[in-house]
């Protein structure tokens, strides 16, 4: 066992999520192995109360420091580290001119390993200890990221990016050199192989990952839904309703679905452990669908600002009025030149609320502390939302 004395920030399980952050100016943290040999928190609280219980344990004293839980990032793209900040007039041009060319480089296992090492180091340097992130359509990118996260003992969830149309040919999922499977079938076979290899190993988890509906055929989305049904313990991640041009495109490609979001439901891709990035342009029925399926939203304000899409004012959750009608919670404001969107100041909640949003709010969605993703959301008419770090699609 090891003990640390300093100021300690932690979350009280007895308090409501938004008010659960506790700051002990003089606290004691004791860690040690559990029955499985994994290091866990054995005790945390005021030093004066805990010290007699651990009087024989050497204490490392860090005056003037704060020990705090790691951040939980629900949406990022490790292959995009080198193109963050690249200028573009919107989401789709940004993908075409910067993202897709960079992601082609991840067909190389060596390049994937190099970038995975840097990405994980940057997450840890910024205090992120748990992340749900995108890889590319190359198995080498997935294996490299899992290997580095495992080496660093990090809690990380990722998966093969499913993309069998509407992207550069050499970035689409590829058919095998030998065999009868086509590219779509092979992408699902590769996903299942990676899932069986990595899910549940140490602190790693697998996410079935359609990039976004427009870059997958009906067959691929259907296969992803069937995979999700066979493996209910894994996650699902994708994007939805970030940009109006993207929404119009999705509606043209999937006219039978009620909405862009409903497309995922139609293919069996909305359930608990499903996380959708952005979720900006929703209507009442979309919000009801999120609530009824238990899916979660990951909001990326820095991405939306940079790409000039829109900001959401729903800082941790969408609240609902009587009889299931949604209260208006989203708002955007264009600048005088008609260019990028400016952020509207969110509801003020104090540091405890913001810290809970970046840590405790996302933990149950990734089952870090409880098997029920909505446990932190006691109100029956809410669905979980959390902010993410600065990353794009």
C-alpha positions as CSV (number, residue, x, y, z in Angstrom):
1,X,0.0,0.0,0.0
2,X,1.0,3.6,-0.6
3,X,-0.3,6.8,1.1
4,X,-0.3,10.4,-0.2
5,X,-1.0,13.5,1.7
6,X,-2.0,16.7,-0.1
7,X,-5.1,18.6,-1.1
8,X,-7.4,16.0,-2.7
9,X,-10.3,16.4,-5.0
10,X,-12.7,13.5,-5.2
11,X,-16.4,12.7,-5.7
12,X,-18.8,11.8,-3.0
13,X,-21.1,8.9,-4.1
14,X,-23.8,10.1,-1.7
15,X,-24.2,13.5,-3.4
16,X,-26.0,14.6,-6.5
17,X,-23.5,14.4,-9.5
18,X,-23.4,18.2,-10.1
19,X,-22.6,18.8,-6.5
20,X,-20.5,15.7,-5.7
21,X,-17.0,17.2,-6.0
22,X,-15.3,17.4,-2.6
23,X,-12.0,19.3,-2.0
24,X,-10.1,18.3,1.1
25,X,-7.5,20.9,1.8
26,X,-5.5,18.4,3.9
27,X,-6.4,14.9,2.6
28,X,-5.1,11.4,2.6
29,X,-5.2,9.0,-0.3
30,X,-4.4,5.3,0.3
31,X,-4.0,3.0,-2.7
32,X,-3.1,-0.7,-2.9
33,X,-4.0,-3.9,-4.7
34,X,-7.4,-5.5,-4.7
35,X,-8.2,-9.2,-4.7
36,X,-7.3,-9.3,-8.4
37,X,-4.0,-7.5,-7.9
38,X,-5.1,-4.3,-9.5
39,X,-4.2,-1.0,-7.8
40,X,-7.3,0.7,-6.4
41,X,-8.3,3.4,-4.0
42,X,-8.5,1.9,-0.5
43,X,-9.3,5.1,1.4
44,X,-9.7,8.8,0.7
45,X,-10.7,11.6,3.0
46,X,-9.5,14.1,5.6
47,X,-6.0,13.4,6.8
48,X,-6.9,13.9,10.5
49,X,-9.6,11.1,10.3
50,X,-7.7,8.6,8.2
51,X,-4.2,8.9,9.6
52,X,-4.9,6.8,12.8
53,X,-6.1,3.9,10.6
54,X,-2.8,3.9,8.6
55,X,-0.4,5.0,11.3
56,X,2.2,2.4,10.3
57,X,2.1,3.3,6.6
58,X,4.7,5.7,5.3
59,X,3.1,8.8,3.8
60,X,4.4,10.8,0.8
61,X,3.6,14.5,1.5
62,X,2.9,16.8,-1.4
63,X,2.1,20.3,0.1
64,X,0.8,22.8,-2.3
65,X,-0.4,20.1,-4.8
66,X,-3.8,18.7,-5.6
67,X,-4.5,15.0,-6.3
68,X,-7.5,14.6,-8.5
69,X,-9.3,12.0,-10.6
70,X,-8.3,11.8,-14.2
71,X,-10.4,13.3,-17.0
72,X,-12.7,11.1,-19.1
73,X,-12.7,12.0,-22.8
74,X,-15.7,10.6,-24.6
75,X,-14.7,11.7,-28.1
76,X,-11.4,12.1,-29.9
77,X,-9.5,10.9,-33.0
78,X,-6.0,9.8,-32.5
79,X,-5.1,9.9,-36.2
80,X,-6.0,13.6,-36.4
81,X,-3.3,14.8,-34.0
82,X,-1.2,16.2,-36.8
83,X,-4.0,18.1,-38.5
84,X,-5.6,19.8,-35.6
85,X,-6.1,23.5,-36.5
86,X,-6.0,23.0,-40.3
87,X,-8.1,25.6,-41.9
88,X,-11.3,24.7,-43.8
89,X,-14.7,26.2,-44.6
90,X,-16.7,23.4,-43.0
91,X,-16.7,19.8,-41.9
92,X,-16.9,18.0,-45.3
93,X,-14.0,20.1,-46.9
94,X,-12.0,19.6,-43.8
95,X,-12.4,15.8,-44.1
96,X,-11.5,15.8,-47.8
97,X,-8.5,18.1,-47.7
98,X,-6.8,17.2,-44.4
99,X,-8.3,14.3,-42.4
100,X,-8.5,11.7,-45.1
101,X,-4.9,12.3,-46.5
102,X,-3.5,12.1,-43.0
103,X,-5.4,8.9,-42.1
104,X,-4.0,7.1,-45.2
105,X,-0.6,7.2,-43.5
106,X,-1.9,4.8,-40.8
107,X,-1.8,1.9,-43.2
108,X,1.8,1.7,-42.0
109,X,2.2,-0.2,-38.6
110,X,5.3,1.9,-37.9
111,X,3.6,5.2,-38.4
112,X,0.6,4.0,-36.4
113,X,2.8,3.0,-33.5
114,X,4.6,6.3,-33.6
115,X,1.4,8.3,-33.5
116,X,-0.2,6.1,-30.9
117,X,2.8,6.7,-28.6
118,X,2.5,10.4,-29.0
119,X,-1.3,10.5,-28.6
120,X,-1.4,8.5,-25.4
121,X,1.5,10.6,-23.9
122,X,-0.5,13.7,-24.7
123,X,-3.6,12.4,-23.1
124,X,-1.8,11.5,-19.9
125,X,0.1,14.8,-19.9
126,X,-3.2,16.7,-20.0
127,X,-4.7,14.5,-17.2
128,X,-6.9,12.3,-19.4
129,X,-6.8,8.7,-18.0
130,X,-9.8,7.3,-19.7
131,X,-10.7,7.8,-23.4
132,X,-13.1,6.7,-26.1
133,X,-11.4,7.4,-29.4
134,X,-11.4,6.8,-33.1
135,X,-8.7,4.9,-35.0
136,X,-8.7,4.6,-38.8
137,X,-10.0,1.9,-41.3
138,X,-6.7,0.1,-40.9
139,X,-6.3,-2.7,-38.4
140,X,-2.7,-1.6,-37.8
141,X,-4.0,1.7,-36.3
142,X,-6.2,-0.2,-33.9
143,X,-3.6,-2.6,-32.7
144,X,-1.0,0.1,-32.3
145,X,-3.3,2.2,-30.1
146,X,-4.4,-0.8,-27.9
147,X,-0.8,-1.9,-27.5
148,X,0.4,1.5,-26.3
149,X,-2.6,2.0,-24.0
150,X,-2.0,-1.4,-22.5
151,X,1.6,-0.6,-21.9
152,X,0.7,2.7,-20.1
153,X,-2.1,0.9,-18.1
154,X,-4.6,3.3,-19.5
155,X,-8.4,2.8,-19.7
156,X,-9.0,3.1,-23.5
157,X,-11.8,2.1,-25.9
158,X,-11.4,2.2,-29.7
159,X,-12.3,0.1,-32.8
160,X,-11.8,-0.3,-36.5
161,X,-13.3,2.6,-38.4
162,X,-16.1,1.2,-40.7
163,X,-16.1,3.0,-44.0
164,X,-17.0,1.3,-47.2
165,X,-18.0,4.2,-49.5
166,X,-17.8,8.0,-50.0
167,X,-14.1,8.3,-49.1
168,X,-10.8,7.9,-51.0
169,X,-10.5,4.4,-52.4
170,X,-7.3,3.6,-50.5
171,X,-8.9,4.7,-47.2
172,X,-12.0,2.5,-47.5
173,X,-12.2,-0.9,-45.8
174,X,-10.3,-3.3,-48.1
175,X,-11.2,-6.8,-49.3
176,X,-8.7,-9.5,-48.5
177,X,-6.0,-10.3,-51.0
178,X,-7.3,-13.9,-51.1
179,X,-10.7,-15.1,-50.2
180,X,-14.4,-14.7,-51.2
181,X,-15.3,-11.9,-48.8
182,X,-15.9,-8.4,-50.2
183,X,-14.7,-5.3,-48.5
184,X,-17.8,-4.8,-46.4
185,X,-17.9,-8.4,-45.2
186,X,-14.1,-8.2,-44.5
187,X,-14.5,-5.0,-42.4
188,X,-17.0,-6.8,-40.2
189,X,-14.8,-9.9,-39.9
190,X,-11.8,-7.7,-39.0
191,X,-13.9,-5.8,-36.4
192,X,-14.9,-9.0,-34.7
193,X,-11.4,-10.4,-34.8
194,X,-10.1,-7.2,-33.1
195,X,-13.0,-7.2,-30.6
196,X,-12.1,-10.8,-29.6
197,X,-8.5,-10.0,-29.3
198,X,-8.7,-6.8,-27.3
199,X,-12.0,-6.3,-25.5
200,X,-11.7,-6.9,-21.8
201,X,-7.9,-7.2,-21.8
202,X,-6.5,-5.3,-18.8
203,X,-8.3,-1.9,-19.0
204,X,-9.1,-2.0,-22.7
205,X,-12.5,-2.1,-24.4
206,X,-13.8,-2.4,-28.0
207,X,-16.1,0.0,-29.8
208,X,-18.0,-0.9,-33.0
209,X,-17.2,2.2,-35.0
210,X,-19.1,3.3,-38.1
211,X,-17.4,6.6,-39.0
212,X,-20.7,8.3,-39.7
213,X,-23.7,6.9,-41.6
214,X,-22.9,8.5,-45.0
215,X,-19.6,6.6,-45.3
216,X,-21.2,3.2,-44.7
217,X,-23.5,1.2,-46.9
218,X,-26.7,-0.3,-45.7
219,X,-25.0,-3.6,-45.6
220,X,-22.2,-2.4,-43.4
221,X,-24.5,-0.6,-41.0
222,X,-26.7,-3.7,-40.8
223,X,-23.7,-5.9,-40.1
224,X,-22.5,-3.5,-37.4
225,X,-25.9,-3.7,-35.7
226,X,-25.8,-7.5,-35.8
227,X,-22.3,-7.4,-34.3
228,X,-23.6,-5.0,-31.6
229,X,-26.4,-7.5,-30.8
230,X,-24.0,-10.4,-30.5
231,X,-21.7,-8.5,-28.2
232,X,-23.9,-6.3,-26.0
233,X,-20.9,-5.7,-23.6
234,X,-19.0,-3.6,-26.2
235,X,-19.5,0.0,-27.1
236,X,-20.7,1.7,-30.2
237,X,-19.4,5.1,-31.3
238,X,-20.2,7.4,-34.3
239,X,-21.1,10.9,-35.2
240,X,-24.5,12.6,-35.9
241,X,-26.1,15.9,-36.6
242,X,-23.0,18.1,-36.5
243,X,-23.4,20.0,-39.7
244,X,-26.4,20.9,-41.8
245,X,-24.7,19.9,-45.1
246,X,-23.9,16.5,-43.5
247,X,-27.5,16.1,-42.3
248,X,-28.8,16.8,-45.8
249,X,-26.4,14.3,-47.3
250,X,-27.4,11.6,-44.7
251,X,-31.1,12.3,-45.4
252,X,-30.5,11.8,-49.2
253,X,-28.7,8.5,-48.6
254,X,-31.2,7.1,-46.0
255,X,-34.6,8.5,-47.0
256,X,-36.6,5.7,-45.3
257,X,-35.3,6.8,-41.8
258,X,-37.2,9.5,-39.9
259,X,-34.1,11.5,-39.2
260,X,-30.3,11.2,-39.4
261,X,-30.2,9.9,-35.8
262,X,-33.0,7.5,-36.5
263,X,-30.8,5.9,-39.2
264,X,-28.6,4.4,-36.5
265,X,-31.6,3.1,-34.6
266,X,-33.0,1.5,-37.8
267,X,-29.8,-0.6,-38.1
268,X,-29.7,-1.6,-34.4
269,X,-27.0,0.9,-33.3
270,X,-28.7,2.8,-30.5
271,X,-28.5,1.3,-27.0
272,X,-26.7,1.7,-23.8
273,X,-23.0,1.9,-24.4
274,X,-23.6,3.8,-27.6
275,X,-22.0,7.2,-27.7
276,X,-22.7,9.7,-30.5
277,X,-20.5,12.8,-31.0
278,X,-21.9,16.3,-31.5
279,X,-25.7,15.8,-31.6
280,X,-26.3,19.5,-32.3
281,X,-29.2,19.7,-34.7
282,X,-31.8,17.5,-32.9
283,X,-35.6,17.8,-32.8
284,X,-37.9,16.6,-30.0
285,X,-38.2,13.1,-31.5
286,X,-34.4,12.7,-31.7
287,X,-34.1,13.7,-28.0
288,X,-36.8,11.2,-27.1
289,X,-34.9,8.5,-29.1
290,X,-31.7,9.2,-27.2
291,X,-33.6,9.0,-23.9
292,X,-35.5,5.8,-24.7
293,X,-32.4,3.9,-26.0
294,X,-30.0,5.0,-23.3
295,X,-27.5,6.3,-25.8
296,X,-25.1,9.1,-24.8
297,X,-24.0,12.3,-26.5
298,X,-20.4,13.6,-26.5
299,X,-20.3,17.4,-27.1
300,X,-17.2,18.8,-28.7
301,X,-17.4,22.6,-28.4
302,X,-13.9,23.4,-29.7
303,X,-14.5,21.4,-32.8
304,X,-17.8,23.0,-33.4
305,X,-16.3,26.5,-32.9
306,X,-13.4,25.8,-35.3
307,X,-15.5,24.3,-38.1
308,X,-18.2,27.0,-37.7
309,X,-21.1,24.7,-37.0
310,X,-23.1,25.4,-33.9
311,X,-22.9,25.4,-30.1
312,X,-25.2,23.6,-27.8
313,X,-26.3,25.2,-24.5
314,X,-27.2,21.9,-22.9
315,X,-24.1,21.7,-20.8
316,X,-24.5,18.2,-19.3
317,X,-28.0,17.0,-20.2
318,X,-31.1,17.8,-22.2
319,X,-34.0,18.5,-19.8
320,X,-37.6,17.8,-20.8
321,X,-40.9,19.5,-20.1
322,X,-44.2,18.0,-19.3
323,X,-45.8,15.4,-21.6
324,X,-42.5,14.6,-23.3
325,X,-42.0,18.0,-25.0
326,X,-38.4,19.2,-25.1
327,X,-37.5,22.6,-23.7
328,X,-35.4,24.6,-26.1
329,X,-31.8,24.1,-25.0
330,X,-29.6,24.8,-28.0
331,X,-28.6,28.2,-29.2
332,X,-26.0,29.6,-31.6
333,X,-24.9,33.1,-32.6
334,X,-23.1,34.0,-35.8
335,X,-20.5,36.8,-35.8
336,X,-21.0,40.0,-37.8
337,X,-19.1,38.6,-40.8
338,X,-21.4,35.5,-41.0
339,X,-18.4,33.3,-40.3
340,X,-17.7,30.9,-37.5
341,X,-20.0,30.4,-34.5
342,X,-19.3,32.0,-31.2
343,X,-20.0,30.2,-28.0
344,X,-22.9,31.3,-25.9
345,X,-21.9,31.2,-22.2
346,X,-23.3,28.1,-20.7
347,X,-25.3,27.8,-17.4
348,X,-23.0,28.8,-14.5
349,X,-22.6,25.9,-12.1
350,X,-19.4,26.6,-10.3
351,X,-16.2,24.6,-10.4
352,X,-17.8,21.5,-8.8
353,X,-20.3,21.2,-11.6
354,X,-17.7,21.7,-14.3
355,X,-15.3,19.2,-12.7
356,X,-18.1,16.6,-12.4
357,X,-18.9,17.1,-16.1
358,X,-15.3,16.3,-17.1
359,X,-14.9,13.3,-14.8
360,X,-17.9,11.8,-13.0
361,X,-20.5,12.4,-15.7
362,X,-18.6,10.3,-18.3
363,X,-17.4,7.5,-16.1
364,X,-20.7,5.5,-16.0
365,X,-21.1,5.8,-19.8
366,X,-17.8,3.9,-20.1
367,X,-18.6,1.7,-17.1
368,X,-15.6,2.8,-15.2
369,X,-17.4,2.6,-11.8
370,X,-20.9,1.2,-12.5
371,X,-22.5,-1.1,-15.0
372,X,-25.4,1.2,-15.6
373,X,-24.5,4.0,-17.9
374,X,-27.3,6.3,-16.6
375,X,-26.8,5.9,-12.9
376,X,-25.4,9.4,-12.6
377,X,-28.6,10.8,-14.1
378,X,-31.4,10.3,-11.6
379,X,-34.0,12.4,-13.3
380,X,-36.2,10.2,-15.5
381,X,-36.5,12.8,-18.3
382,X,-32.8,13.3,-19.0
383,X,-30.2,11.7,-21.2
384,X,-26.5,12.0,-20.5
385,X,-24.2,14.5,-22.2
386,X,-20.6,15.3,-21.5
387,X,-18.1,17.7,-23.0
388,X,-15.0,16.3,-24.8
389,X,-11.6,17.6,-25.5
390,X,-10.4,19.5,-28.6
391,X,-10.7,17.0,-31.4
392,X,-12.5,16.8,-34.7
393,X,-14.0,14.2,-36.9
